[in-house]
Amino acid sequence: MASLKIQDLPPAERPREKLASRGAAALTDAELLAIFFRTGNQGENAIELGRRLIAERKTLRAIAGCSIEELNQIKGIGPAKASELAAAFELGNRLALERVTQTKIDNPEIVYQLLGGELGPLHQESLRILVLNTRYRLVRIEEITRGSLNESIAHPREILKKVIVHSAHGFILVHNHPSGDPSPSEADRELTRRLDQICRDLQIEFVDHVIIGHPAENREPFFSFKEMGLL
């Protein structure tokens, strides 16, 4: 049986009308995606396309981690839809950044709030620094390296060069583990130890090293070297 077009659905079930009358929070994930898609493809409407995308990728976090090229390879999502989705997720990332710009960033929960949604879904490790002023407020975020599936390699001088260029009071080092387990590797521990020693000599405050993972029932979705007494 042919799929119903969006305009053939009862008004209360159409995503745009539902959003207008009840607010965005009333829409399902698939219906929100349908707002961006606007149209489906042969055999499925925009809502069904959203449902299939979620079924294939499992979570919105996983969809957000897809590149435009990866999205473009999914049946029914061409360059236009892929670009619109990427733009929507980037707006979400920028909104998170805007919310914490005037916040004192001195604990891993805030770091996770800021970068968890962006780094968590990535299939590669991304190593970044949060450059902070004397009030521990964000000056800027810099990506230092983006590595393979399993590791991101960086030398302390690559990290500290960015800190010094911005005349920062201090910084927080952040990277993700694509496996989802934020537990530090020996390489993570060694990099942290080396950076800590150099920062003490240079009188730069190394506030924390936070590793971003995936949410799980039995652990936090992040690991903080500071919280664990390792920094």
Summary of the structure (lengths in Angstrom):
residues: 231
radius of gyration: 20.8
end to end distance: 61.8
largest distance: 71.6
contacts: 675
relative contact order: 0.09
helix: 47%
strand: 16%
